[in-house]
Amino acid sequence: MSTTPRVSSAIPGEPAHFGSVLAHQPAIAASFFALYGRFWGSDVLAARIKEVARMRNARVTECGFCRNVRFDKAVAQGLGEAVVDDITDGYETSARLTDAEKAVLKFTDALIHDPELLNRDARAALQRHLTPAQIAELGLGVTLFLALAKALITMGLEPDAMERTVLPTPAVLEAAE
Amino acid sequence: MSAPAGKGPVHAALAGDPVLAEHYAAFRARAEGALNPRLVALIRDAIAAVHGIEAAAIDDAALDNRTRACVAYARRIPFEHTAITDPEAAEVVAHLGEPGFVALSVVAALADAECRAGLVDLPGLVGV
């Protein structure tokens, strides 16, 4: 995996990172940030559950940037580091993760890794804990987490090293509405 | 041929939230709109084939060097994204330029994720 950017920053004075590289395509960037802000701004599915899925994706896809970022809305909803530490192989036995979060993690693993994992019991568990609207939002989230992590990695935007960083949760910009 | 912009399993699953569905469709359309439509179709078909999903067959021998390099790059996304080398990426940049490389990376990664959303039957889980 390369940690040398394979594309330059399109924003003068800024290093190559996801935002500055995506700026090579302003229309894609604008539509992505509008979508991502709308997704995180929706409370149909709690930010904590979205973040649980994002953390799992970060670990499976080996996205170091994603793995070290925390969104503040999920932290405020109780997603501390002890819980995040349990989002690893064997999460099924965690005492910190809720049953709903374990069902979400199984779905996440199925989508990003092996669809066979979503067997009849796993589907039933997901549908028992989440409403259809919540499953739809989760599906969108995992789709975006996976795609963006892979795009970030293939464009060489993985950091050499990175401290854990709490960032403001993406939000809809009024100017974009 | 793979689903056109605005369709596909993720968009279908969002039927109950038209605003979010519209935002998703717009993002995918902007990404795909930055590339030649024929290249987008090839990328989507190539990735679907990697996943074992029925798609139009691609005759690699009939592709020009530029297109062949882009398709080869895309085929690595589903299961080998961390193994793509600097020279492989550089070849795509040389053919498409940096903006094109960014668009191709987003389109290919999104196509992979959409295939996976289809394989878990996301719309069926939602009941649409």
Interface residues (C-beta under 8 A of the other chain):
Chain A: M1 S2 T4 R6 V7 S8 A10 V21 L22 H24 Q25 A27 I28 A30 S31 F32 A34 L35 R38 F39 S42 V44 T61 E62 F107 A110 L111 I112 P115 L118 R123 L126 Q127 P132 A133 I135 A136 E137 G139 L140 V142 T143 L144 L146 A147 L148 K150 A151 I153 T154 M155 G156
Chain B: P9 V10 A13 L14 A15 G16 D17 V19 L20 H23 Y24 A26 F27 A29 R30 A31 G33 A34 Y73 R76 I77 H81 T82 A83 I84 T85 D86 A89 A90 V93 E98 P99 F101 V102 A103 S105 V106 A108 A109 L110 D112 A113 E114 R116 A117 L119 V120 L122 L125 V126 G127 V128
